[in-house]
Amino acid sequence: MELSIIFLPLIASIISGFFGKYIGDRNSEIVTSALVSISALLSIFVLYQVIVNQYEENIVIATWINSGSLDVNWSMLIDPLSAVMLVVVTSVSSLVHIYSIGYMSHDPHKPRFMAYLSLFTFAMLMLVTSDNFVQLFFGWEGVGLCSYFLIGFWFKKESANAAAIKAFVVNRVGDFGFALGIFLIFYLFGTVNYSEVFQQIPTVVDKNLLFLGFEIKAIDLICLLLFIGAMGKSAQILLHTWLPDAMEGPTPVSALIHAATMVTAGVFLVVRCSPIYEYSPFILNIITIVGMTTAFFAATVALVQTDIKKIIAYSTCSQLGYMFFAAGVGAYNVAMFHLFTHAFFKALLFLGSGSVIHAFKDEQDINKMGGVWKKLPYTYALMIIGTLALTGFPFLSGFYSKDAIIEFAYLKGNTTGYYAAGIGILTALLTSIYSWRLIFKTFHGEYNNKEIKIEETHESPMVMLIPLFILSIGAIFAGVLFKGLFIGSGGENYFWAESIKFLEPLSTDHPPTWFLLLTPCLVTISIPLAYYLFVKNKEIPNGIVSLNKPLYKFLVNKWYFDELYEVLFIKSSKRLGLFLWKFFDGTIIDGFGPDGISSFIKKCSIKANKFQSGFIYQYAFVMLVGFSAFLTFLIVR
């Protein structure tokens, strides 16, 4: 049964990818959706077994690498952490598959698309069920490759190709750090298996290494390199630039990448490696700082975006920041709790935005929408639920997980924790404002689209709405149902067992009452405020923009990270590449290599050919000269 969870998506991908043109579009959609849905149901059953019976298993599928001391199996590790990820990945993926039947109905390459989705799911499942770093890296690179296929699915669009390449290259930067981290782990421990590495961690706590001319603690270096990989995959600040551009892919891709799979891999990596990170408080502080900075940065940029998908994309980036600073303050279980709840409401928002885009015939600018809440009643209501959950409105899923992150940051009791809690509260307010800005500008106010008549807009078909209804249930109830299981009570939590390591139990104290009420109050107050600003009195936001044009331009240009990287890395790399191409490749290699030699021989042959005149007296003269030269040589010798 457990193996079926992994291999059913792979089988679906093979059937649709290789035999899609023979079985047809409809059968490809049915096969892939059915097999991934079966995988989701089996995952739920496995999680039930883990919760009720404390079920754990490590199933060896095959011996993969056996060379010297390097022994790597292809395994399927079932523990509380992997079981939660199995449910998140397969459930969201199955709903995305079903949704894609309606959304991609007019696309001529549906079998290929469904094959990519299923292959993406398989790679992510390989990642989360690994029991060693090599298999994890295999799945890690697999989701990176599949993201390239999916983001650039509409490859005839230049922007889609550029976005796919950008995502691939930026992630390679993080993956390089991750690979170095794995090399270092094998160098220090002689193994890459989780259990063996985690057992030996206390033996290297005081060990120092020389790295780039600096002496650094081995444990800190391992944690830093692994976190660099996590930063790339989870789009944390400095390595985040690929995420908004990834919106060039079809909307179902955005939901799958941003809600349940690729971007959560970095968070999963840090939580899985909690037995290592617990011994490196310095790197945990860095993770906290990076996480809260990312959360704030992405929220500020989302405030001024006009593309409906990019607003939600920056929201994803911001929420991932929350997860990381939760892990940074040692609350790994809370980070996983937010990852779990986030998957439902973020997938709901992305698929809901896809329903809006579908109604507006591929229009994504919220300034060209408005006044359609009566035309799209189901989409409107479902996106309201997703927005309430995202903003942390009381008693929806995001309320329990996001507030828990802020509370545990506050209870950390150090400067970094207090700072993270403050930034978390401010970011929660900004999140609520830009989220309701999206809702109000999309569904309320005047209809602003001059190319499409409002009568032409219509609700999405049921095949697209049913996944939204299911996700809305998770967005409403996931928090209240799973809080006790994931976080526990009284500082004791037995669910995670040995899958998450705490050197010291999390604080059992409670923040002051005013602190607990602060975030929900700000979130609630922001709703009428946003309605007033973006529906009733639009001149106020316009006036604020006109008074703060430099700041507005700064935010619209996403803090100028893309422009900075263009100057620092892209232009210089292009110049270097052009120089190497023209001088080394063109002049030296082509001049003195195979091409140069062949050209020289050709020239010599042309000149030698001139001796072939056809006149006997010329041949006789040449023979005489040669014979004379030979005799002279013999006499002189």
Secondary structure, DSSP 8 states (H G I E B T S, - for coil): -HHHHHHHHHHHHHHHHHHHHHH-HHHHHHHHHHHHHHHHHHHHHHHHHHHHH---EEEEEEEEEEETTEEEEEEEEESHHHHHHHHHHHHHHHHHHHHHHHHTTT-TTHHHHHHHHHHHHHHHHHHHT-SBHHHHHHHHHHHHHHHHHHHTSSTTSHHHHHHHHHHHHHHHHHHHHHHHHHHHHHHHHS--BHHHHHHHGGGGTT-EEEETTEEEEHHHHHHHHHHHHHHHHTT-TTS-THHHHGGGS-HHHHHIIIIISGGGHHHHHHHHTHHHHTT-HHHHHHHHHHHHHHHHHHHHHHTT--BHHHHHHHHHHHHHHHHHHHHHTT-HHHHHHHHHHHHHHHHHHHHHHHHHHHHTTT--BGGG--S-TTTSHHHHHHHHHHHHHHHT-TTSHHHHHHHHHHHHHHHT-SHHHHHHHHHHHHHHHHHHHHHHHHHHHHHSS----SSS-GGG-----HHHHHHHHHHHHHHHHHHHHHHHHHT-BTTB--SSTTSS--SS--------HHHHHHHHHHHHHHHHHHHIIIII-THHHHHHHHHTHHHHHHHHTGGGHHHHHIIIIIHHHHHHHHHIIIIIIIIIIHHHSHHHHHHHHHHHHHHHHTT----HHHHHHHHHHHHHHHHHHHHH-
